[in-house]
Amino acid sequence: MGVSNKNPQDNSQLKGNKKPLQVLHISKKDTQKKSQGIDNEQTNSQEEIKKENITIKPQIIKDDSVKEIENTKDFDISQQDLNRPLIFSEKNTDFQLERTVDEFDFDESAFLEALNENEPIGATGETISGKVIAIESDGLYVDIGGKAPGYMPKKECGLGVITNFKEKFSIGLEMEVLVIKEQNADGMVTVSARALILRQSWEKVSSSAKNGELINVLINGFNRGGLTCDVDGLRGFIPRSQLEDGQDYQSFVSKTLKVAFLEVNPESRKLVLSEKKASLVSKLLSLELGQLIEGEVLAVKPYGFFIDLGGASGLLHQSSLTNGSIRSLREVFREGEMIKALVSEIDLEKGRIGLNTALLENSAGELIIDKQKVMQEATERALKTKALFDKKEQDK
C-alpha cells in the first residue's frame, strides 16, 4: 500500500527551487585545531600588548652637549673604563683640562701682598719702639705700628710699685717695649717695659761676670742661707759661705759690700755673688801673664799642685811642671815647700790662676835634676820668657 501525494506539483516545485539540506560533519580533530587557533590568537594578542608596554618609554629631553657625545663615534665607555680612574699623566690621553680665569683668581704677588698686610706685628721676645696713645687705670696702650695697638698692664710698666702712674706715662711718650704675649683674636699683643729692663739687666751682669768685674751692692735683707741685695733690678744672693766673716752676717743689712759674680743664669733667674771671690779677683787683677810669683805648696793632687799666692791659689798642672818625664809628683815638690813659678793663665770669670815651671828650664828635666839651681835663677830666666807672653797677649 503506497502513500499518495496530494500535492505533486508542490513537491516538484520544492525540488526545483530549494537546495537540499547539508549535514555538517564535525570531527574531534577539527575541534581541537580550532580551539588551539583561538588560544594562539589570544596569546599573540597578549604578547603584542606586552611588547607595546615595553617599547613605550618616557621621552628624555637631551641638550646639545649630550647629543654631541652620542654623535661622537670615538667616545666609547665600557664598564672597565668606568671602574678605572683617569690618569692624566698617561700618554695618548685626548682628555684635556682647560683652566679658565674667573673673578676669584689672583696672582702670586697679590697673594703675598695679602699675607704681608695681615702679618702680625710683634712676635714674643721681640723689642719694638712705640708711642703711648691711651692711658687707663689698669694699663696703657702703645702704638707699635700694627693694625691694633699693644696693651701694657700696669704691673708691666716698670720695676717696683709705680705710684704716679698717669704722671710718669703721658700721651705721646716714646718708649721701647718687649712683646711678652702674641696677638689675641682682636690682633692685639701684650707688651712690657719691665721685662725689657730685666732682659737688659741680665745681659749687663752676664757681660760683667765674663769680664771678672767687681761691683758694690747694698744689702737689703737676709735669710738662713745668707744675704740678699739688688743688682740693676735683679735679686742677688750672697751665701754665708761666700762672706769673709759669716758669723754675724745679719749685721751687714743696709751696708755696702764689694762682691764678684759667682753664678749668673738668666734662664733660672739665679744670681749668686761672692765676697771671697771679690778678694780673689782683686788679686788676679794685680797679676800679669809671664809674671814670676812665689808661693807655698798647699796640696799635692794627682793632676798637679795648688800654690798659695797670698789671698788666692794657683794651679801648677803636671803638664806645665817640667819638660822631662817624672814617676811621681812628690819627687819634685812637697806640701809646705816654697817655690817660684810663672803666671801662665788668668781667668777672671772662673777666678783661676794657671802656673808654669817648665818654661824656667834650660833643658828638659832640669827641674828634676837640679831643682835648686832653677829656683835660684828663676828671676833671670823669667825675663827671657816675657817676650813669649807678650806675643800671646797680642794674638788675643
LINTAKA-V50372 format. One record per pair of residues at least 6 apart in sequence whose C-alpha atoms are under 6 Angstrom apart, sorted by sequence separation. I is the first residue (numbers start at 0). J is the second residue. D is the distance in Angstrom with one decimal. If there is no record, write none. Layout:
i = <I,I>
j = <J,J>
d = <D,D>
This chain:
i = <133,142,182,220,221,229,239,298,306,133,141,181,220,228,263,298,306,345,132,141,180,219,227,262,297,305,344,131,132,140,180,218,219,227,262,296,297,305,344,131,140,179,218,226,261,296,304,343,130,178,179,217,226,261,295,304,343,129,130,139,178,225,260,261,294,295,303,342,129,138,177,225,259,294,303,341,129,138,176,177,224,225,259,294,303,341,138,176,258,302,340,137,176,258,340,259,177,259,258,359,120,200,220,241,242,243,279,219,241,242,218,219,237,241,157,158,218,235,236,237,322,155,156,157,218,235,236,237,298,319,320,321,155,156,217,297,320,132,149,151,155,217,296,319,131,147,149,150,151,216,296,313,314,315,131,147,149,150,151,216,295,296,313,314,323,130,131,215,295,322,323,130,215,295,322,130,214,294,321,129,214,294,129,213,293,128,213,293,128,292,127,292,127,291,126,291,126,290,125,208,289,290,125,289,124,288,123,288,123,123,123,122,289,289,211,211,209,208>
j = <139,148,188,226,227,235,245,304,312,140,148,188,227,235,270,305,313,352,140,149,188,227,235,270,305,313,352,140,141,149,189,227,228,236,271,305,306,314,353,141,150,189,228,236,271,306,314,353,141,189,190,228,237,272,306,315,354,141,142,151,190,237,272,273,306,307,315,354,142,151,190,238,272,307,316,354,143,152,190,191,238,239,273,308,317,355,153,191,273,317,355,153,192,274,356,276,195,277,277,380,145,231,252,273,274,275,311,252,274,275,252,253,271,275,192,193,253,270,271,272,357,191,192,193,254,271,272,273,334,355,356,357,192,193,254,334,357,170,187,189,193,255,334,357,170,186,188,189,190,255,335,352,353,354,171,187,189,190,191,256,335,336,353,354,363,171,172,256,336,363,364,172,257,337,364,173,257,337,364,173,258,338,174,258,338,174,259,339,175,339,175,340,176,340,176,341,177,341,177,260,341,342,178,342,178,342,178,343,179,180,181,181,385,388,347,348,348,348>
d = <5.7,4.7,4.1,5.9,5.6,5.7,5.2,5.9,5.3,5.1,5.5,5.0,5.1,5.1,4.9,5.3,5.1,4.9,5.8,5.0,5.9,5.9,5.7,5.7,5.4,5.7,5.6,5.9,5.7,5.6,5.0,5.9,5.3,4.7,4.9,6.0,5.5,4.8,4.4,4.4,4.7,5.8,4.7,5.8,5.4,4.6,5.8,5.3,5.2,6.0,5.5,5.9,5.1,5.0,5.4,5.0,5.2,5.8,5.2,5.4,4.4,5.6,4.7,5.9,5.8,5.2,5.6,4.7,5.2,5.5,5.4,4.4,5.6,5.3,4.3,5.5,4.6,4.3,5.9,5.2,5.8,4.6,5.3,5.1,4.8,5.1,4.3,5.4,5.2,5.7,5.6,5.4,4.8,4.4,5.1,5.8,5.3,4.6,4.9,5.8,5.7,5.8,5.9,4.9,5.2,5.9,5.3,5.6,5.7,6.0,4.9,5.7,6.0,5.5,5.8,5.7,5.2,5.1,5.0,5.0,5.8,4.9,5.2,4.4,5.7,5.9,6.0,5.9,5.7,5.0,5.2,4.2,5.9,5.7,5.7,5.7,5.1,5.4,5.7,5.9,5.1,4.6,5.0,5.6,5.2,5.9,5.0,4.9,5.1,5.4,5.1,4.7,5.2,4.8,5.1,5.3,5.6,5.9,5.7,5.6,5.7,5.5,5.7,5.8,4.9,5.5,5.3,5.5,5.6,4.7,3.8,5.5,4.5,4.5,5.6,4.4,5.7,5.6,6.0,5.8,5.7,5.8,5.6,5.8,5.7,5.9,4.9,4.5,4.4,5.7,5.7,5.6,5.5,5.7,5.8,4.6,4.6,5.6,5.8,5.4,5.5,5.4,5.5,5.2,5.4,5.3,5.0,5.6,5.3,5.6,5.7,5.9,5.5,5.6,4.5,4.8,5.0,5.8>
